[in-house]
């Protein structure tokens, strides 16, 4: 990943209050730490991912492949109003 992209992403997460910059001993390295709000969001997302993964276990390989293809198609094509 490009350094500028990472910097921009870190700035956005900082502005949203999800991470904070932490001073390190090497000024060339920028350290980030999750804030309380960031940890809460991480936990919420982890729970949702676990539920989603558990739901997918009910599908066989062919059904999961079909679902994956359909979701990719939805993401590629713009919504029609």
Secondary structure, 3 states (H helix, E strand, C coil): CCHHHHHHHHHHHHHCCCEEEECCCCCCCCEEEECHHHHHHHHHHHHHHHHHHHHHCCCCHHHHHHHHHHHHHHHHCCCCC
